[in-house]
């Protein structure tokens, strides 16, 4: 047990962060487990793709907030990459466009997804809470909240295999995940090095770990909303996505 007054080494900090991932990351959520076991139907996958789009669409906004809070030119130059990765740039598509294609592969209309009018209130509140986190907590905590990317590569690889196996009709829409296999680890390394370098005290280290925990809670809460609305008990609220065949 490390005394509370003792600053963690870089290795100890990484160990604590990895512990958060093992215990709190959404790879263990029942909705994801159902997906990876092939137990979701097309409608449930549509609901997932449509609601997750709202999160995807806010990622570059989140990164722009973080970018605006730093006075370090080198940090801003490195962090800009994240916005380009998701928004794309002239002549090159980004992650948001790739996610729309995934949603289209489930059978959804592009305009319906982009409108975000049928997003679950629980998902909207959770995603907006993420924007509030990076805006209102310290820059160190905002950067630390992105460290879920340390855990995402393994989940992405598992998800790609599961989707190809159980939902082969989605195979043409998996480009988003292919790109993230390289992008996420690179982003995670930069963010962790930043946190390790700028968390000078144990209190700052604990604040960074708490911010990561909050981010895990935000990801979990989105899946809670999906599971309640479209799995059990299956009660989508007024105004939320309802498949046309119903």
C-alpha angles and dihedrals in degrees: 000000000000113000112248091236094056120094113234120243117237089259093049091048091052090049091053091048092050089050090057089052094051093049105033112022115113095243085096097051114122091235092057091044090054090049094051092047093051094246098126120094126220093265092054091049089050090052090050094049094046095048095041088055089069089058092045091050091054097049095085089045088054091049092048089055091051090046092052092053097058125086091190110103093199091051091050092049091053096043094050088073090072093059092049091047090059104028096037122211137244108313095004126082121221138211095280092059090047090052091052089055089052090052090049089052088060088057100262126137115247094229091050091055096044094049090065088200093128097050114131114257089232091055093046092050092047095049093045088051088060091056089049090051095055091043101047107031124068121288088248091057092045091055092044091055089066091062091097081090087076087071102033101082094066091047092048092051091049092047094050092052092047095048093049091048101043103025106032090165087071095057094100091058101054099095091106092064094043091058093046092056087077101025099053098054091047092050092046093053092052093047094047093049088051093051093045091051098044102039095087099167135044089247091056091047091051090048089054091050090048091052090053089049090052090052090052089051090051092053091046092049091056090057091045088059093049094047093049094046101041109019115027124034086353100218112149109191123240112291095018125122115293117176115247094235089064 
